[in-house]
Amino acid sequence: MTYVVTDNCIACKFTDCVEVCPVDCFYEGENTLVIYPDECIDCGVCEPECPADAIRPDTEPGMDVWVEFNRKYSELWPVITQKKDPLPDHEKHDGEEGKLEKYFSEKPGAGD
């Protein structure tokens, strides 16, 4: 099992999760985070830290797409280990449907 970041993170990008990760497997895009599935040790400490409920175990239905999404972008984006402020409009986008199609950016974030 591994954990993955889903579209609930897009346009919010809370980073509470990165500080509790013991293996630094989070990677930062311009407006979302991803987890590198091959580095995740399945400890689960990140899941309850996410205010947007964007981190899910890959054992849930439909997570195969998110495993590949997380793998692809974690190989392109810089690692992030330090908490940062969420995106400015995060409250407006929290829980919004269709964020992948509306807002996702392939651009990398700044990382640490």
Biopython code that builds the backbone (N, CA, C, O; Angstrom):
import numpy as np
from Bio.PDB.StructureBuilder import StructureBuilder

atoms = [
    (1, "MET", "N", (0.836, -1.186, 0.000)),
    (1, "MET", "CA", (0.000, 0.000, 0.000)),
    (1, "MET", "C", (0.878, 1.245, 0.000)),
    (1, "MET", "O", (2.009, 1.235, 0.485)),
    (2, "THR", "N", (0.328, 2.301, -0.552)),
    (2, "THR", "CA", (0.965, 3.613, -0.525)),
    (2, "THR", "C", (-0.130, 4.658, -0.364)),
    (2, "THR", "O", (-1.316, 4.359, -0.506)),
    (3, "TYR", "N", (0.269, 5.847, -0.076)),
    (3, "TYR", "CA", (-0.667, 6.969, -0.013)),
    (3, "TYR", "C", (-0.420, 7.856, -1.221)),
    (3, "TYR", "O", (0.697, 7.926, -1.734)),
    (4, "VAL", "N", (-1.475, 8.536, -1.676)),
    (4, "VAL", "CA", (-1.367, 9.438, -2.817)),
    (4, "VAL", "C", (-2.132, 10.722, -2.532)),
    (4, "VAL", "O", (-3.044, 10.758, -1.705)),
    (5, "VAL", "N", (-1.740, 11.762, -3.232)),
    (5, "VAL", "CA", (-2.448, 13.032, -3.156)),
    (5, "VAL", "C", (-3.451, 13.070, -4.299)),
    (5, "VAL", "O", (-3.112, 12.738, -5.435)),
    (6, "THR", "N", (-4.680, 13.472, -4.005)),
    (6, "THR", "CA", (-5.733, 13.542, -5.016)),
    (6, "THR", "C", (-6.025, 15.000, -5.380)),
    (6, "THR", "O", (-5.355, 15.917, -4.905)),
    (7, "ASP", "N", (-7.030, 15.194, -6.227)),
    (7, "ASP", "CA", (-7.344, 16.535, -6.731)),
    (7, "ASP", "C", (-7.846, 17.498, -5.664)),
    (7, "ASP", "O", (-7.925, 18.698, -5.926)),
    (8, "ASN", "N", (-8.186, 17.023, -4.483)),
    (8, "ASN", "CA", (-8.596, 17.948, -3.425)),
    (8, "ASN", "C", (-7.479, 18.924, -3.056)),
    (8, "ASN", "O", (-7.752, 19.998, -2.520)),
    (9, "CYS", "N", (-6.238, 18.567, -3.334)),
    (9, "CYS", "CA", (-5.088, 19.426, -3.024)),
    (9, "CYS", "C", (-4.944, 20.576, -4.027)),
    (9, "CYS", "O", (-4.449, 21.648, -3.678)),
    (10, "ILE", "N", (-5.368, 20.354, -5.248)),
    (10, "ILE", "CA", (-5.182, 21.336, -6.319)),
    (10, "ILE", "C", (-5.870, 22.648, -5.962)),
    (10, "ILE", "O", (-7.028, 22.664, -5.544)),
    (11, "ALA", "N", (-5.147, 23.738, -6.131)),
    (11, "ALA", "CA", (-5.603, 25.109, -5.868)),
    (11, "ALA", "C", (-5.715, 25.429, -4.377)),
    (11, "ALA", "O", (-6.123, 26.532, -4.012)),
    (12, "CYS", "N", (-5.360, 24.486, -3.524)),
    (12, "CYS", "CA", (-5.305, 24.739, -2.078)),
    (12, "CYS", "C", (-3.851, 24.638, -1.604)),
    (12, "CYS", "O", (-3.302, 25.585, -1.040)),
    (13, "LYS", "N", (-3.248, 23.487, -1.841)),
    (13, "LYS", "CA", (-1.856, 23.170, -1.515)),
    (13, "LYS", "C", (-1.497, 23.451, -0.062)),
    (13, "LYS", "O", (-0.601, 24.241, 0.234)),
    (14, "PHE", "N", (-2.214, 22.790, 0.829)),
    (14, "PHE", "CA", (-1.806, 22.787, 2.226)),
    (14, "PHE", "C", (-0.546, 21.937, 2.326)),
    (14, "PHE", "O", (-0.417, 20.936, 1.621)),
    (15, "THR", "N", (0.370, 22.319, 3.182)),
    (15, "THR", "CA", (1.632, 21.573, 3.289)),
    (15, "THR", "C", (1.876, 21.038, 4.694)),
    (15, "THR", "O", (3.012, 20.713, 5.040)),
    (16, "ASP", "N", (0.844, 20.945, 5.492)),
    (16, "ASP", "CA", (0.969, 20.395, 6.844)),
    (16, "ASP", "C", (1.573, 18.986, 6.803)),
    (16, "ASP", "O", (2.309, 18.589, 7.707)),
    (17, "CYS", "N", (1.254, 18.250, 5.758)),
    (17, "CYS", "CA", (1.664, 16.861, 5.604)),
    (17, "CYS", "C", (3.169, 16.679, 5.440)),
    (17, "CYS", "O", (3.718, 15.666, 5.876)),
    (18, "VAL", "N", (3.833, 17.629, 4.827)),
    (18, "VAL", "CA", (5.248, 17.421, 4.492)),
    (18, "VAL", "C", (6.144, 17.390, 5.719)),
    (18, "VAL", "O", (7.173, 16.713, 5.715)),
    (19, "GLU", "N", (5.773, 18.104, 6.759)),
    (19, "GLU", "CA", (6.610, 18.149, 7.960)),
    (19, "GLU", "C", (6.551, 16.870, 8.787)),
    (19, "GLU", "O", (7.482, 16.584, 9.539)),
    (20, "VAL", "N", (5.481, 16.099, 8.663)),
    (20, "VAL", "CA", (5.370, 14.865, 9.443)),
    (20, "VAL", "C", (5.896, 13.647, 8.692)),
    (20, "VAL", "O", (6.045, 12.578, 9.286)),
    (21, "CYS", "N", (6.175, 13.786, 7.413)),
    (21, "CYS", "CA", (6.636, 12.655, 6.602)),
    (21, "CYS", "C", (8.062, 12.253, 7.010)),
    (21, "CYS", "O", (8.984, 13.063, 6.909)),
    (22, "PRO", "N", (8.244, 11.019, 7.465)),
    (22, "PRO", "CA", (9.577, 10.603, 7.908)),
    (22, "PRO", "C", (10.549, 10.294, 6.767)),
    (22, "PRO", "O", (11.748, 10.150, 7.004)),
    (23, "VAL", "N", (10.050, 10.191, 5.537)),
    (23, "VAL", "CA", (10.938, 9.837, 4.423)),
    (23, "VAL", "C", (10.991, 10.896, 3.325)),
    (23, "VAL", "O", (11.582, 10.658, 2.272)),
    (24, "ASP", "N", (10.391, 12.049, 3.550)),
    (24, "ASP", "CA", (10.445, 13.160, 2.589)),
    (24, "ASP", "C", (10.036, 12.742, 1.182)),
    (24, "ASP", "O", (10.791, 12.931, 0.228)),
    (25, "CYS", "N", (8.838, 12.171, 1.056)),
    (25, "CYS", "CA", (8.385, 11.685, -0.253)),
    (25, "CYS", "C", (7.360, 12.605, -0.917)),
    (25, "CYS", "O", (6.674, 12.191, -1.852)),
    (26, "PHE", "N", (7.249, 13.862, -0.438)),
    (26, "PHE", "CA", (6.343, 14.831, -1.056)),
    (26, "PHE", "C", (7.110, 15.702, -2.051)),
    (26, "PHE", "O", (8.256, 16.088, -1.821)),
    (27, "TYR", "N", (6.436, 15.997, -3.162)),
    (27, "TYR", "CA", (7.027, 16.825, -4.209)),
    (27, "TYR", "C", (6.051, 17.937, -4.545)),
    (27, "TYR", "O", (4.836, 17.743, -4.510)),
    (28, "GLU", "N", (6.597, 19.111, -4.873)),
    (28, "GLU", "CA", (5.766, 20.302, -5.004)),
    (28, "GLU", "C", (5.613, 20.784, -6.434)),
    (28, "GLU", "O", (6.589, 21.050, -7.137)),
    (29, "GLY", "N", (4.347, 20.889, -6.843)),
    (29, "GLY", "CA", (4.012, 21.541, -8.089)),
    (29, "GLY", "C", (3.586, 22.974, -7.807)),
    (29, "GLY", "O", (3.516, 23.392, -6.652)),
    (30, "GLU", "N", (3.307, 23.708, -8.845)),
    (30, "GLU", "CA", (2.901, 25.102, -8.705)),
    (30, "GLU", "C", (1.664, 25.254, -7.816)),
    (30, "GLU", "O", (1.591, 26.174, -7.000)),
    (31, "ASN", "N", (0.681, 24.336, -7.979)),
    (31, "ASN", "CA", (-0.545, 24.496, -7.191)),
    (31, "ASN", "C", (-1.063, 23.208, -6.556)),
    (31, "ASN", "O", (-2.249, 23.098, -6.244)),
    (32, "THR", "N", (-0.171, 22.238, -6.365)),
    (32, "THR", "CA", (-0.537, 20.990, -5.691)),
    (32, "THR", "C", (0.721, 20.268, -5.225)),
    (32, "THR", "O", (1.839, 20.659, -5.559)),
    (33, "LEU", "N", (0.523, 19.224, -4.460)),
    (33, "LEU", "CA", (1.607, 18.345, -4.037)),
    (33, "LEU", "C", (1.342, 16.952, -4.579)),
    (33, "LEU", "O", (0.215, 16.634, -4.958)),
    (34, "VAL", "N", (2.376, 16.121, -4.616)),
    (34, "VAL", "CA", (2.225, 14.699, -4.922)),
    (34, "VAL", "C", (3.148, 13.915, -3.996)),
    (34, "VAL", "O", (4.077, 14.469, -3.408)),
    (35, "ILE", "N", (2.880, 12.631, -3.879)),
    (35, "ILE", "CA", (3.708, 11.704, -3.111)),
    (35, "ILE", "C", (4.356, 10.741, -4.097)),
    (35, "ILE", "O", (3.692, 10.207, -4.986)),
    (36, "TYR", "N", (5.648, 10.525, -3.935)),
    (36, "TYR", "CA", (6.307, 9.531, -4.783)),
    (36, "TYR", "C", (5.989, 8.149, -4.210)),
    (36, "TYR", "O", (6.500, 7.792, -3.149)),
    (37, "PRO", "N", (5.154, 7.369, -4.898)),
    (37, "PRO", "CA", (4.683, 6.089, -4.349)),
    (37, "PRO", "C", (5.804, 5.118, -3.986)),
    (37, "PRO", "O", (5.663, 4.342, -3.041)),
    (38, "ASP", "N", (6.905, 5.149, -4.717)),
    (38, "ASP", "CA", (7.993, 4.218, -4.452)),
    (38, "ASP", "C", (8.800, 4.597, -3.211)),
    (38, "ASP", "O", (9.551, 3.773, -2.688)),
    (39, "GLU", "N", (8.654, 5.826, -2.738)),
    (39, "GLU", "CA", (9.352, 6.264, -1.533)),
    (39, "GLU", "C", (8.456, 6.204, -0.293)),
    (39, "GLU", "O", (8.956, 6.118, 0.829)),
    (40, "CYS", "N", (7.163, 6.249, -0.484)),
    (40, "CYS", "CA", (6.210, 6.227, 0.625)),
    (40, "CYS", "C", (6.336, 4.895, 1.372)),
    (40, "CYS", "O", (6.359, 3.828, 0.759)),
    (41, "ILE", "N", (6.418, 4.975, 2.703)),
    (41, "ILE", "CA", (6.559, 3.758, 3.511)),
    (41, "ILE", "C", (5.236, 3.338, 4.148)),
    (41, "ILE", "O", (5.209, 2.489, 5.039)),
    (42, "ASP", "N", (4.150, 3.934, 3.690)),
    (42, "ASP", "CA", (2.806, 3.546, 4.118)),
    (42, "ASP", "C", (2.554, 3.751, 5.617)),
    (42, "ASP", "O", (1.764, 3.025, 6.221)),
    (43, "CYS", "N", (3.217, 4.725, 6.203)),
    (43, "CYS", "CA", (3.037, 4.937, 7.644)),
    (43, "CYS", "C", (1.714, 5.628, 7.951)),
    (43, "CYS", "O", (1.159, 5.445, 9.034)),
    (44, "GLY", "N", (1.201, 6.424, 7.006)),
    (44, "GLY", "CA", (-0.091, 7.060, 7.173)),
    (44, "GLY", "C", (-0.127, 8.303, 8.038)),
    (44, "GLY", "O", (-1.210, 8.835, 8.279)),
    (45, "VAL", "N", (1.019, 8.795, 8.520)),
    (45, "VAL", "CA", (0.987, 9.965, 9.399)),
    (45, "VAL", "C", (0.567, 11.231, 8.662)),
    (45, "VAL", "O", (0.103, 12.182, 9.291)),
    (46, "CYS", "N", (0.719, 11.261, 7.364)),
    (46, "CYS", "CA", (0.364, 12.443, 6.580)),
    (46, "CYS", "C", (-1.141, 12.601, 6.388)),
    (46, "CYS", "O", (-1.644, 13.724, 6.332)),
    (47, "GLU", "N", (-1.851, 11.508, 6.289)),
    (47, "GLU", "CA", (-3.284, 11.546, 5.949)),
    (47, "GLU", "C", (-4.103, 12.419, 6.899)),
    (47, "GLU", "O", (-4.852, 13.271, 6.421)),
    (48, "PRO", "N", (-4.000, 12.253, 8.218)),
    (48, "PRO", "CA", (-4.812, 13.093, 9.108)),
    (48, "PRO", "C", (-4.347, 14.545, 9.189)),
    (48, "PRO", "O", (-5.072, 15.393, 9.708)),
    (49, "GLU", "N", (-3.162, 14.842, 8.690)),
    (49, "GLU", "CA", (-2.639, 16.211, 8.731)),
    (49, "GLU", "C", (-3.219, 17.097, 7.635)),
    (49, "GLU", "O", (-3.116, 18.321, 7.716)),
    (50, "CYS", "N", (-3.825, 16.500, 6.611)),
    (50, "CYS", "CA", (-4.310, 17.262, 5.458)),
    (50, "CYS", "C", (-5.683, 17.872, 5.726)),
    (50, "CYS", "O", (-6.667, 17.143, 5.845)),
    (51, "PRO", "N", (-5.763, 19.211, 5.822)),
    (51, "PRO", "CA", (-7.048, 19.867, 6.058)),
    (51, "PRO", "C", (-8.038, 19.691, 4.904)),
    (51, "PRO", "O", (-9.246, 19.820, 5.102)),
    (52, "ALA", "N", (-7.537, 19.399, 3.709)),
    (52, "ALA", "CA", (-8.396, 19.254, 2.533)),
    (52, "ALA", "C", (-8.810, 17.808, 2.273)),
    (52, "ALA", "O", (-9.519, 17.533, 1.305)),
    (53, "ASP", "N", (-8.378, 16.889, 3.120)),
    (53, "ASP", "CA", (-8.669, 15.466, 2.935)),
    (53, "ASP", "C", (-8.246, 14.997, 1.542)),
    (53, "ASP", "O", (-8.972, 14.263, 0.871)),
    (54, "ALA", "N", (-7.065, 15.431, 1.125)),
    (54, "ALA", "CA", (-6.575, 15.126, -0.215)),
    (54, "ALA", "C", (-5.667, 13.902, -0.266)),
    (54, "ALA", "O", (-5.349, 13.425, -1.356)),
    (55, "ILE", "N", (-5.245, 13.388, 0.874)),
    (55, "ILE", "CA", (-4.337, 12.240, 0.906)),
    (55, "ILE", "C", (-5.150, 10.991, 1.201)),
    (55, "ILE", "O", (-5.853, 10.906, 2.208)),
    (56, "ARG", "N", (-5.038, 10.029, 0.301)),
    (56, "ARG", "CA", (-5.847, 8.811, 0.397)),
    (56, "ARG", "C", (-4.951, 7.587, 0.205)),
    (56, "ARG", "O", (-3.933, 7.667, -0.483)),
    (57, "PRO", "N", (-5.323, 6.457, 0.806)),
    (57, "PRO", "CA", (-4.593, 5.216, 0.553)),
    (57, "PRO", "C", (-4.925, 4.685, -0.839)),
    (57, "PRO", "O", (-6.040, 4.860, -1.330)),
    (58, "ASP", "N", (-3.959, 4.045, -1.459)),
    (58, "ASP", "CA", (-4.184, 3.535, -2.821)),
    (58, "ASP", "C", (-5.119, 2.338, -2.864)),
    (58, "ASP", "O", (-5.458, 1.855, -3.944)),
    (59, "THR", "N", (-5.536, 1.858, -1.707)),
    (59, "THR", "CA", (-6.457, 0.716, -1.655)),
    (59, "THR", "C", (-7.911, 1.116, -1.881)),
    (59, "THR", "O", (-8.771, 0.252, -2.056)),
    (60, "GLU", "N", (-8.193, 2.409, -1.879)),
    (60, "GLU", "CA", (-9.557, 2.863, -2.136)),
    (60, "GLU", "C", (-9.870, 2.728, -3.629)),
    (60, "GLU", "O", (-8.959, 2.784, -4.454)),
    (61, "PRO", "N", (-11.130, 2.554, -3.981)),
    (61, "PRO", "CA", (-11.511, 2.432, -5.397)),
    (61, "PRO", "C", (-11.112, 3.671, -6.200)),
    (61, "PRO", "O", (-11.243, 4.800, -5.728)),
    (62, "GLY", "N", (-10.626, 3.442, -7.415)),
    (62, "GLY", "CA", (-10.293, 4.528, -8.326)),
    (62, "GLY", "C", (-8.957, 5.195, -8.087)),
    (62, "GLY", "O", (-8.655, 6.202, -8.728)),
    (63, "MET", "N", (-8.146, 4.666, -7.185)),
    (63, "MET", "CA", (-6.874, 5.310, -6.860)),
    (63, "MET", "C", (-5.744, 4.978, -7.834)),
    (63, "MET", "O", (-4.696, 5.621, -7.783)),
    (64, "ASP", "N", (-5.924, 4.000, -8.714)),
    (64, "ASP", "CA", (-4.867, 3.655, -9.681)),
    (64, "ASP", "C", (-4.452, 4.862, -10.502)),
    (64, "ASP", "O", (-3.266, 5.069, -10.755)),
    (65, "VAL", "N", (-5.422, 5.656, -10.916)),
    (65, "VAL", "CA", (-5.145, 6.861, -11.701)),
    (65, "VAL", "C", (-4.287, 7.830, -10.888)),
    (65, "VAL", "O", (-3.370, 8.449, -11.427)),
    (66, "TRP", "N", (-4.580, 7.962, -9.603)),
    (66, "TRP", "CA", (-3.834, 8.892, -8.752)),
    (66, "TRP", "C", (-2.447, 8.375, -8.416)),
    (66, "TRP", "O", (-1.525, 9.168, -8.224)),
    (67, "VAL", "N", (-2.280, 7.063, -8.343)),
    (67, "VAL", "CA", (-0.935, 6.509, -8.130)),
    (67, "VAL", "C", (-0.040, 6.904, -9.301)),
    (67, "VAL", "O", (1.083, 7.365, -9.095)),
    (68, "GLU", "N", (-0.524, 6.729, -10.517)),
    (68, "GLU", "CA", (0.270, 7.084, -11.697)),
    (68, "GLU", "C", (0.477, 8.591, -11.804)),
    (68, "GLU", "O", (1.556, 9.037, -12.194)),
    (69, "PHE", "N", (-0.526, 9.369, -11.469)),
    (69, "PHE", "CA", (-0.408, 10.832, -11.460)),
    (69, "PHE", "C", (0.686, 11.259, -10.478)),
    (69, "PHE", "O", (1.554, 12.064, -10.819)),
    (70, "ASN", "N", (0.639, 10.719, -9.268)),
    (70, "ASN", "CA", (1.644, 11.056, -8.259)),
    (70, "ASN", "C", (3.037, 10.613, -8.698)),
    (70, "ASN", "O", (4.003, 11.357, -8.523)),
    (71, "ARG", "N", (3.152, 9.424, -9.258)),
    (71, "ARG", "CA", (4.449, 8.930, -9.721)),
    (71, "ARG", "C", (5.014, 9.848, -10.813)),
    (71, "ARG", "O", (6.181, 10.236, -10.760)),
    (72, "LYS", "N", (4.193, 10.184, -11.785)),
    (72, "LYS", "CA", (4.656, 11.006, -12.912)),
    (72, "LYS", "C", (5.207, 12.352, -12.424)),
    (72, "LYS", "O", (6.317, 12.739, -12.791)),
    (73, "TYR", "N", (4.445, 13.049, -11.614)),
    (73, "TYR", "CA", (4.864, 14.407, -11.238)),
    (73, "TYR", "C", (5.927, 14.425, -10.147)),
    (73, "TYR", "O", (6.688, 15.387, -10.049)),
    (74, "SER", "N", (5.995, 13.387, -9.330)),
    (74, "SER", "CA", (7.064, 13.351, -8.329)),
    (74, "SER", "C", (8.424, 13.157, -8.994)),
    (74, "SER", "O", (9.453, 13.496, -8.411)),
    (75, "GLU", "N", (8.434, 12.625, -10.188)),
    (75, "GLU", "CA", (9.689, 12.469, -10.924)),
    (75, "GLU", "C", (10.098, 13.757, -11.640)),
    (75, "GLU", "O", (11.217, 13.865, -12.141)),
    (76, "LEU", "N", (9.187, 14.730, -11.686)),
    (76, "LEU", "CA", (9.462, 15.989, -12.387)),
    (76, "LEU", "C", (9.629, 17.188, -11.452)),
    (76, "LEU", "O", (10.306, 18.154, -11.805)),
    (77, "TRP", "N", (9.030, 17.137, -10.286)),
    (77, "TRP", "CA", (8.974, 18.287, -9.388)),
    (77, "TRP", "C", (9.977, 18.169, -8.248)),
    (77, "TRP", "O", (10.449, 17.070, -7.958)),
    (78, "PRO", "N", (10.314, 19.288, -7.592)),
    (78, "PRO", "CA", (11.267, 19.255, -6.478)),
    (78, "PRO", "C", (10.626, 18.750, -5.185)),
    (78, "PRO", "O", (9.422, 18.885, -4.970)),
    (79, "VAL", "N", (11.461, 18.171, -4.339)),
    (79, "VAL", "CA", (11.006, 17.692, -3.038)),
    (79, "VAL", "C", (10.644, 18.887, -2.153)),
    (79, "VAL", "O", (11.221, 19.967, -2.280)),
    (80, "ILE", "N", (9.689, 18.673, -1.265)),
    (80, "ILE", "CA", (9.306, 19.691, -0.290)),
    (80, "ILE", "C", (9.246, 19.024, 1.083)),
    (80, "ILE", "O", (8.604, 17.987, 1.249)),
    (81, "THR", "N", (9.915, 19.624, 2.059)),
    (81, "THR", "CA", (9.949, 19.069, 3.414)),
    (81, "THR", "C", (9.547, 20.094, 4.473)),
    (81, "THR", "O", (9.364, 19.745, 5.640)),
    (82, "GLN", "N", (9.412, 21.353, 4.070)),
    (82, "GLN", "CA", (9.085, 22.426, 5.004)),
    (82, "GLN", "C", (7.689, 22.968, 4.724)),
    (82, "GLN", "O", (7.313, 23.178, 3.571)),
    (83, "LYS", "N", (6.936, 23.190, 5.780)),
    (83, "LYS", "CA", (5.590, 23.721, 5.648)),
    (83, "LYS", "C", (5.618, 25.154, 5.106)),
    (83, "LYS", "O", (6.455, 25.969, 5.493)),
    (84, "LYS", "N", (4.684, 25.431, 4.206)),
    (84, "LYS", "CA", (4.495, 26.761, 3.626)),
    (84, "LYS", "C", (3.033, 27.150, 3.789)),
    (84, "LYS", "O", (2.195, 26.311, 4.121)),
    (85, "ASP", "N", (2.733, 28.403, 3.560)),
    (85, "ASP", "CA", (1.347, 28.845, 3.589)),
    (85, "ASP", "C", (0.575, 28.218, 2.429)),
    (85, "ASP", "O", (1.144, 28.002, 1.360)),
    (86, "PRO", "N", (-0.707, 27.925, 2.623)),
    (86, "PRO", "CA", (-1.515, 27.428, 1.502)),
    (86, "PRO", "C", (-1.683, 28.524, 0.450)),
    (86, "PRO", "O", (-1.344, 29.682, 0.693)),
    (87, "LEU", "N", (-2.196, 28.160, -0.691)),
    (87, "LEU", "CA", (-2.417, 29.143, -1.753)),
    (87, "LEU", "C", (-3.434, 30.190, -1.298)),
    (87, "LEU", "O", (-4.308, 29.892, -0.484)),
    (88, "PRO", "N", (-3.322, 31.407, -1.818)),
    (88, "PRO", "CA", (-4.161, 32.518, -1.343)),
    (88, "PRO", "C", (-5.671, 32.268, -1.381)),
    (88, "PRO", "O", (-6.375, 32.686, -0.462)),
    (89, "ASP", "N", (-6.178, 31.614, -2.397)),
    (89, "ASP", "CA", (-7.621, 31.377, -2.525)),
    (89, "ASP", "C", (-8.047, 29.992, -2.045)),
    (89, "ASP", "O", (-9.092, 29.493, -2.463)),
    (90, "HIS", "N", (-7.263, 29.367, -1.180)),
    (90, "HIS", "CA", (-7.546, 27.987, -0.783)),
    (90, "HIS", "C", (-8.947, 27.805, -0.196)),
    (90, "HIS", "O", (-9.583, 26.778, -0.430)),
    (91, "GLU", "N", (-9.427, 28.777, 0.552)),
    (91, "GLU", "CA", (-10.760, 28.633, 1.159)),
    (91, "GLU", "C", (-11.856, 28.566, 0.099)),
    (91, "GLU", "O", (-12.845, 27.850, 0.261)),
    (92, "LYS", "N", (-11.676, 29.300, -0.964)),
    (92, "LYS", "CA", (-12.657, 29.326, -2.057)),
    (92, "LYS", "C", (-12.699, 27.978, -2.796)),
    (92, "LYS", "O", (-13.750, 27.562, -3.283)),
    (93, "HIS", "N", (-11.542, 27.305, -2.873)),
    (93, "HIS", "CA", (-11.445, 26.076, -3.662)),
    (93, "HIS", "C", (-11.551, 24.792, -2.855)),
    (93, "HIS", "O", (-11.676, 23.712, -3.433)),
    (94, "ASP", "N", (-11.504, 24.886, -1.530)),
    (94, "ASP", "CA", (-11.551, 23.692, -0.702)),
    (94, "ASP", "C", (-12.857, 22.931, -0.940)),
    (94, "ASP", "O", (-13.946, 23.477, -0.765)),
    (95, "GLY", "N", (-12.732, 21.668, -1.340)),
    (95, "GLY", "CA", (-13.900, 20.820, -1.578)),
    (95, "GLY", "C", (-14.556, 20.996, -2.935)),
    (95, "GLY", "O", (-15.539, 20.317, -3.232)),
    (96, "GLU", "N", (-14.045, 21.878, -3.755)),
    (96, "GLU", "CA", (-14.617, 22.128, -5.089)),
    (96, "GLU", "C", (-14.440, 20.903, -5.986)),
    (96, "GLU", "O", (-13.416, 20.224, -5.918)),
    (97, "GLU", "N", (-15.413, 20.628, -6.807)),
    (97, "GLU", "CA", (-15.359, 19.519, -7.763)),
    (97, "GLU", "C", (-14.632, 19.944, -9.040)),
    (97, "GLU", "O", (-14.639, 21.122, -9.397)),
    (98, "GLY", "N", (-14.009, 18.991, -9.721)),
    (98, "GLY", "CA", (-13.413, 19.234, -11.030)),
    (98, "GLY", "C", (-12.142, 20.071, -11.035)),
    (98, "GLY", "O", (-11.824, 20.707, -12.040)),
    (99, "LYS", "N", (-11.421, 20.077, -9.934)),
    (99, "LYS", "CA", (-10.232, 20.931, -9.849)),
    (99, "LYS", "C", (-9.109, 20.490, -10.785)),
    (99, "LYS", "O", (-8.329, 21.326, -11.242)),
    (100, "LEU", "N", (-9.014, 19.205, -11.074)),
    (100, "LEU", "CA", (-7.966, 18.729, -11.984)),
    (100, "LEU", "C", (-8.122, 19.376, -13.353)),
    (100, "LEU", "O", (-7.152, 19.873, -13.926)),
    (101, "GLU", "N", (-9.328, 19.371, -13.870)),
    (101, "GLU", "CA", (-9.591, 19.931, -15.195)),
    (101, "GLU", "C", (-9.535, 21.458, -15.195)),
    (101, "GLU", "O", (-9.106, 22.061, -16.179)),
    (102, "LYS", "N", (-9.960, 22.080, -14.114)),
    (102, "LYS", "CA", (-10.049, 23.541, -14.058)),
    (102, "LYS", "C", (-8.732, 24.234, -13.740)),
    (102, "LYS", "O", (-8.419, 25.269, -14.329)),
    (103, "TYR", "N", (-7.954, 23.672, -12.813)),
    (103, "TYR", "CA", (-6.843, 24.439, -12.252)),
    (103, "TYR", "C", (-5.461, 23.800, -12.306)),
    (103, "TYR", "O", (-4.467, 24.501, -12.122)),
    (104, "PHE", "N", (-5.362, 22.512, -12.548)),
    (104, "PHE", "CA", (-4.065, 21.843, -12.439)),
    (104, "PHE", "C", (-3.011, 22.467, -13.334)),
    (104, "PHE", "O", (-3.252, 22.739, -14.511)),
    (105, "SER", "N", (-1.836, 22.689, -12.754)),
    (105, "SER", "CA", (-0.681, 23.183, -13.493)),
    (105, "SER", "C", (0.439, 22.152, -13.431)),
    (105, "SER", "O", (0.740, 21.630, -12.357)),
    (106, "GLU", "N", (1.050, 21.857, -14.558)),
    (106, "GLU", "CA", (2.175, 20.930, -14.594)),
    (106, "GLU", "C", (3.485, 21.585, -14.163)),
    (106, "GLU", "O", (4.498, 20.903, -14.014)),
    (107, "LYS", "N", (3.470, 22.894, -13.965)),
    (107, "LYS", "CA", (4.700, 23.601, -13.590)),
    (107, "LYS", "C", (5.160, 23.169, -12.207)),
    (107, "LYS", "O", (4.341, 22.935, -11.318)),
    (108, "PRO", "N", (6.471, 23.062, -12.028)),
    (108, "PRO", "CA", (6.994, 22.713, -10.706)),
    (108, "PRO", "C", (6.840, 23.849, -9.711)),
    (108, "PRO", "O", (6.753, 25.019, -10.084)),
    (109, "GLY", "N", (6.809, 23.482, -8.442)),
    (109, "GLY", "CA", (6.845, 24.482, -7.383)),
    (109, "GLY", "C", (8.289, 24.821, -7.058)),
    (109, "GLY", "O", (9.211, 24.382, -7.745)),
    (110, "ALA", "N", (8.475, 25.596, -6.017)),
    (110, "ALA", "CA", (9.821, 26.039, -5.635)),
    (110, "ALA", "C", (10.579, 24.952, -4.867)),
    (110, "ALA", "O", (11.810, 24.932, -4.887)),
    (111, "GLY", "N", (9.864, 24.053, -4.195)),
    (111, "GLY", "CA", (10.535, 23.068, -3.348)),
    (111, "GLY", "C", (11.147, 23.756, -2.135)),
    (111, "GLY", "O", (10.791, 24.887, -1.804)),
    (112, "ASP", "N", (12.064, 23.068, -1.484)),
    (112, "ASP", "CA", (12.730, 23.649, -0.313)),
    (112, "ASP", "C", (13.853, 24.585, -0.710)),
    (112, "ASP", "O", (14.516, 25.157, 0.156)),
]
sb = StructureBuilder()
sb.init_structure("model")
sb.init_model(0)
sb.init_chain("A")
sb.init_seg("    ")
for serial, (resi, resn, name, xyz) in enumerate(atoms, 1):
    if name == "N":
        sb.init_residue(resn, " ", resi, " ")
    sb.init_atom(name, np.array(xyz, "f"), 0.0, 1.0, " ", f" {name:<3s}", serial, name[0])
structure = sb.get_structure()
